[in-house]
């Protein structure tokens, strides 16, 4: 707990210096709040009833409650609005390595700032927070949530098969992805494109030499990268197959990786349409770090450094 408290204090310090004010929302939300955000009632969650028979859920993330908060409590406040939080969230998952039913998140939400400037600001804050926590070898994968769905739509892939393909991408099951793409019966050139794009990742060079809809999609990534200071830009890996499971992401998405821990330790992205569902249309972007995973990664790096010194 002493180590966790030191780490979270450092994260709070970065958020505060960057102009983000801390908020805290109730652990219980109406199920309808998450339904308005496009999060299906079939998604795993912990549900209960209140005295009037309304369905309540334990919050599964902080982005949706903060979107509700902005619409209800900050309706007259001019953007941009900057919020940060350290709060527990709850997911209905089968506990295994890297999966917990309850975990602590630390993150920020930047409301009312469009791309690319808002995206670059949030990525900068995220890298500063990871640096302050003491992580050394992390990388940030950056993609675009709209890129691959747009490719599927351009080739008239029906909704049912489209969703199954995206599920394979979320789980990074490239064997399953290849099987589903091959099953579409498209021409060889299109099939090759749909199989190649998800495997395209690397530095800024992977954004060059593209054409058509791909060129248009990656132009936003280039603009964000150009706005980053070298200390943050050197952490970026562009991943054209990066897709998030939460349905409200609309543009840039990102995940934090570290070789000392085998699962992502943070994620985020743009959700420019979410606030509109709560009555105040504003562009927005944010990220959340899994504090326990960050702690594990830090410990793994320290053990690795110690072994190297020996």
C-alpha positions as CSV (number, residue, x, y, z in Angstrom):
1,X,0.0,0.0,0.0
2,X,2.9,2.4,0.7
3,X,4.2,1.7,-2.9
4,X,0.7,2.2,-4.4
5,X,0.2,5.4,-2.4
6,X,3.5,6.8,-3.6
7,X,2.6,5.9,-7.2
8,X,-0.9,7.4,-7.1
9,X,0.4,10.6,-5.5
10,X,2.8,11.0,-8.4
11,X,0.0,10.4,-10.9
12,X,-2.2,13.0,-9.1
13,X,0.7,15.4,-9.2
14,X,1.0,15.1,-13.0
15,X,-2.8,15.5,-13.5
16,X,-2.9,18.6,-11.2
17,X,0.1,20.3,-12.9
18,X,-1.5,19.7,-16.3
19,X,-4.7,21.5,-15.2
20,X,-7.0,18.5,-14.5
21,X,-9.3,18.8,-11.5
22,X,-10.2,15.6,-9.6
23,X,-13.8,14.4,-9.6
24,X,-15.5,11.3,-8.1
25,X,-18.8,9.8,-9.1
26,X,-21.0,7.2,-7.4
27,X,-20.0,3.6,-7.6
28,X,-23.7,2.8,-8.5
29,X,-25.2,4.1,-11.7
30,X,-28.5,3.6,-13.4
31,X,-28.2,0.9,-16.1
32,X,-29.9,3.3,-18.5
33,X,-26.9,5.6,-18.2
34,X,-24.6,3.0,-19.7
35,X,-27.3,1.9,-22.2
36,X,-27.4,5.5,-23.5
37,X,-23.6,5.3,-24.1
38,X,-24.1,2.3,-26.4
39,X,-22.9,-0.3,-23.9
40,X,-25.1,-3.3,-24.3
41,X,-27.1,-4.7,-21.4
42,X,-25.6,-8.1,-22.4
43,X,-22.1,-7.0,-21.4
44,X,-21.0,-8.5,-18.1
45,X,-21.9,-6.2,-15.2
46,X,-23.0,-6.4,-11.6
47,X,-26.7,-5.4,-11.3
48,X,-29.1,-4.8,-8.5
49,X,-32.4,-3.1,-7.9
50,X,-33.2,0.0,-5.9
51,X,-36.3,0.6,-3.8
52,X,-38.3,1.7,-6.8
53,X,-37.3,-1.3,-8.9
54,X,-34.8,0.6,-11.1
55,X,-31.9,-1.5,-12.3
56,X,-28.6,-0.2,-10.9
57,X,-25.1,-1.3,-12.0
58,X,-21.7,-1.0,-10.5
59,X,-19.8,1.4,-12.8
60,X,-17.6,-0.4,-15.3
61,X,-15.7,2.6,-16.3
62,X,-15.4,6.3,-15.4
63,X,-15.8,7.9,-18.9
64,X,-19.6,7.4,-19.1
65,X,-20.3,8.7,-15.5
66,X,-18.1,11.8,-16.3
67,X,-20.0,12.3,-19.5
68,X,-23.3,12.3,-17.5
69,X,-21.7,14.6,-14.9
70,X,-20.7,17.2,-17.6
71,X,-24.2,17.2,-19.1
72,X,-25.9,17.5,-15.7
73,X,-23.6,19.7,-13.6
74,X,-21.4,21.6,-16.1
75,X,-24.1,22.4,-18.7
76,X,-23.2,26.2,-18.5
77,X,-19.4,25.8,-18.2
78,X,-17.5,26.7,-21.3
79,X,-15.1,24.1,-22.8
80,X,-12.5,22.8,-22.6
81,X,-13.2,21.0,-19.3
82,X,-10.4,18.9,-17.8
83,X,-11.2,16.2,-15.2
84,X,-9.0,13.5,-13.6
85,X,-9.9,10.7,-11.2
86,X,-8.6,7.8,-9.2
87,X,-11.5,5.4,-8.7
88,X,-12.4,1.7,-8.5
89,X,-14.4,0.2,-11.4
90,X,-16.1,-3.2,-11.6
91,X,-16.3,-5.7,-14.5
92,X,-18.1,-9.0,-14.7
93,X,-15.2,-11.1,-15.8
94,X,-13.9,-14.5,-14.9
95,X,-10.9,-13.8,-12.8
96,X,-7.6,-14.9,-14.3
97,X,-4.1,-13.5,-14.8
98,X,-4.5,-9.8,-15.7
99,X,-8.3,-9.8,-15.1
100,X,-10.0,-8.6,-11.9
101,X,-13.6,-7.9,-11.0
102,X,-12.6,-4.8,-9.1
103,X,-9.6,-2.6,-10.0
104,X,-8.4,0.9,-9.5
105,X,-8.2,3.3,-12.5
106,X,-6.3,6.6,-12.8
107,X,-7.1,8.7,-15.7
108,X,-8.2,12.0,-17.3
109,X,-11.0,13.2,-19.6
110,X,-10.5,16.2,-21.8
111,X,-14.0,17.5,-22.8
112,X,-14.5,20.0,-25.6
113,X,-11.1,19.7,-27.3
114,X,-11.1,18.3,-30.8
115,X,-8.4,16.4,-32.8
116,X,-5.5,16.6,-33.2
117,X,-4.7,19.1,-30.5
118,X,-6.8,17.4,-27.8
119,X,-5.5,14.0,-28.6
120,X,-1.9,15.1,-28.5
121,X,-2.5,16.8,-25.1
122,X,-4.0,13.7,-23.5
123,X,-1.2,11.5,-24.9
124,X,1.3,13.9,-23.5
125,X,-0.3,13.8,-20.0
126,X,-0.4,10.0,-20.2
127,X,3.3,9.7,-21.0
128,X,4.1,12.2,-18.3
129,X,2.1,10.2,-15.8
130,X,3.8,6.9,-16.7
131,X,7.2,8.6,-16.5
132,X,6.4,10.1,-13.1
133,X,5.3,6.6,-11.9
134,X,8.8,5.4,-12.8
135,X,8.0,3.1,-15.8
136,X,10.9,2.9,-18.2
137,X,10.2,0.6,-21.1
138,X,6.6,1.2,-21.9
139,X,5.2,2.0,-25.4
140,X,1.9,3.4,-26.5
141,X,0.1,1.8,-29.4
142,X,-2.0,4.4,-31.4
143,X,-4.6,3.5,-33.9
144,X,-8.0,4.7,-35.2
145,X,-11.3,3.0,-34.1
146,X,-12.9,4.0,-37.4
147,X,-10.2,2.8,-39.8
148,X,-11.0,-1.0,-40.0
149,X,-14.8,-0.6,-39.8
150,X,-14.6,1.9,-42.7
151,X,-12.7,-0.6,-44.7
152,X,-15.3,-3.3,-44.1
153,X,-18.1,-0.9,-44.9
154,X,-16.4,0.1,-48.1
155,X,-16.5,-3.5,-49.2
156,X,-20.2,-4.0,-48.2
157,X,-19.5,-6.5,-45.4
158,X,-22.9,-7.1,-43.7
159,X,-23.3,-6.1,-40.0
160,X,-23.3,-9.6,-38.5
161,X,-20.0,-10.7,-40.1
162,X,-18.6,-7.2,-39.5
163,X,-19.1,-7.5,-35.8
164,X,-17.6,-11.0,-35.7
165,X,-14.5,-9.7,-37.5
166,X,-14.1,-6.8,-35.1
167,X,-14.4,-9.2,-32.2
168,X,-11.5,-11.1,-33.6
169,X,-9.5,-7.9,-33.9
170,X,-10.3,-6.8,-30.3
171,X,-9.0,-10.2,-29.0
172,X,-6.0,-10.0,-31.4
173,X,-6.9,-13.5,-32.8
174,X,-5.3,-13.2,-36.2
175,X,-6.0,-16.8,-37.0
176,X,-9.7,-16.3,-36.5
177,X,-9.6,-13.1,-38.3
178,X,-8.0,-14.7,-41.4
179,X,-10.6,-17.4,-41.3
180,X,-13.5,-14.9,-41.3
181,X,-11.9,-12.6,-44.0
182,X,-11.3,-15.6,-46.2
183,X,-15.0,-16.6,-45.7
184,X,-16.2,-13.3,-47.2
185,X,-15.5,-14.4,-50.7
186,X,-13.9,-11.1,-51.8
187,X,-11.3,-10.8,-54.5
188,X,-7.7,-11.5,-53.8
189,X,-6.5,-7.9,-53.7
190,X,-9.2,-6.9,-51.2
191,X,-8.6,-10.0,-49.1
192,X,-4.9,-9.2,-48.9
193,X,-5.6,-5.6,-47.9
194,X,-8.0,-6.7,-45.1
195,X,-5.4,-9.2,-43.8
196,X,-2.4,-6.9,-44.1
197,X,-3.8,-3.7,-42.4
198,X,-4.4,-5.3,-38.9
199,X,-0.8,-6.5,-38.9
200,X,0.7,-3.1,-39.8
201,X,2.4,-1.6,-36.8
202,X,5.6,0.3,-36.2
203,X,7.0,3.9,-36.2
204,X,5.9,6.8,-38.4
205,X,7.3,5.1,-41.4
206,X,4.2,2.7,-41.5
207,X,2.0,5.7,-42.2
208,X,3.8,6.5,-45.5
209,X,3.0,5.2,-49.0
210,X,-0.7,4.5,-48.3
211,X,-3.5,5.5,-50.6
212,X,-7.3,5.9,-50.8
213,X,-9.3,5.5,-47.5
214,X,-6.1,4.4,-45.7
215,X,-4.3,7.6,-46.5
216,X,-7.2,9.6,-45.2
217,X,-7.5,7.6,-42.0
218,X,-3.8,7.8,-41.1
219,X,-3.5,11.6,-41.8
220,X,-5.0,12.2,-38.4
221,X,-2.3,10.0,-36.7
222,X,0.4,12.0,-38.5
223,X,-1.1,15.3,-37.3
224,X,-1.1,14.0,-33.7
225,X,2.4,12.7,-33.9
226,X,3.7,16.0,-35.2
227,X,2.3,17.8,-32.2
228,X,4.0,15.6,-29.6
229,X,7.2,16.5,-27.9
230,X,10.1,14.1,-28.7
231,X,9.9,12.5,-25.2
232,X,6.3,11.4,-25.9
233,X,6.7,10.9,-29.7
234,X,9.4,8.3,-29.2
235,X,7.0,6.2,-27.1
236,X,4.4,5.9,-29.9
237,X,3.9,2.7,-32.0
238,X,1.3,3.1,-34.7
239,X,-1.1,0.1,-34.9
240,X,-3.5,0.1,-37.8
241,X,-5.4,-2.9,-36.4
242,X,-6.0,-1.5,-32.9
243,X,-9.7,-1.7,-32.0
244,X,-11.3,-1.2,-28.6
245,X,-14.2,-3.3,-27.3
246,X,-16.1,-0.2,-25.9
247,X,-18.4,1.0,-28.6
248,X,-18.3,4.7,-28.0
249,X,-14.8,5.3,-29.4
250,X,-14.9,7.3,-32.7
251,X,-11.3,8.2,-33.7
252,X,-7.9,7.8,-32.2
253,X,-7.5,4.9,-29.7
254,X,-4.5,3.9,-27.7
255,X,-3.1,1.2,-25.4
256,X,-0.1,1.1,-23.1
257,X,2.2,-1.8,-23.2
258,X,5.2,-2.8,-21.2
259,X,7.4,-5.9,-21.7
260,X,7.4,-6.4,-17.9
261,X,3.7,-7.2,-18.0
262,X,1.9,-9.3,-20.6
263,X,-1.3,-7.4,-20.8
264,X,-2.1,-3.7,-21.6
265,X,-1.8,-1.5,-18.5
266,X,-3.7,1.4,-19.9
267,X,-5.9,2.5,-22.7
268,X,-8.0,5.4,-24.1
269,X,-9.2,7.3,-27.1
270,X,-11.5,9.8,-28.6
271,X,-15.3,9.6,-28.0
272,X,-16.6,12.6,-29.9
273,X,-20.2,11.4,-30.0
274,X,-20.7,10.2,-26.4
275,X,-21.5,13.6,-24.8
276,X,-24.2,14.2,-27.4
277,X,-26.1,11.2,-26.1
278,X,-26.3,13.0,-22.7
279,X,-27.5,16.3,-24.2
280,X,-24.3,18.3,-24.7
281,X,-22.5,17.5,-27.9
282,X,-18.8,18.1,-27.4
283,X,-15.7,16.3,-28.7
284,X,-13.8,14.5,-26.0
285,X,-10.7,12.2,-25.4
286,X,-9.3,10.5,-22.4
287,X,-7.3,7.6,-21.0
288,X,-7.3,5.3,-18.0
289,X,-4.4,3.4,-16.4
290,X,-5.0,0.2,-14.5
291,X,-3.1,1.0,-11.2
292,X,-2.5,-2.6,-10.2
293,X,-1.2,-3.5,-13.6
294,X,1.1,-0.5,-13.5
295,X,2.4,-1.6,-10.1
296,X,3.1,-5.1,-11.4
297,X,4.9,-3.7,-14.4
298,X,7.0,-1.4,-12.2
299,X,8.0,-4.4,-10.0
300,X,8.8,-6.5,-13.1
301,X,11.1,-3.7,-14.5
302,X,12.9,-3.4,-11.1
303,X,13.4,-7.2,-11.0
304,X,14.7,-7.2,-14.5
305,X,17.1,-4.3,-13.7
306,X,18.3,-6.1,-10.6
307,X,19.0,-9.3,-12.6
308,X,20.9,-7.3,-15.2
309,X,23.1,-5.6,-12.5
310,X,23.9,-9.0,-11.0
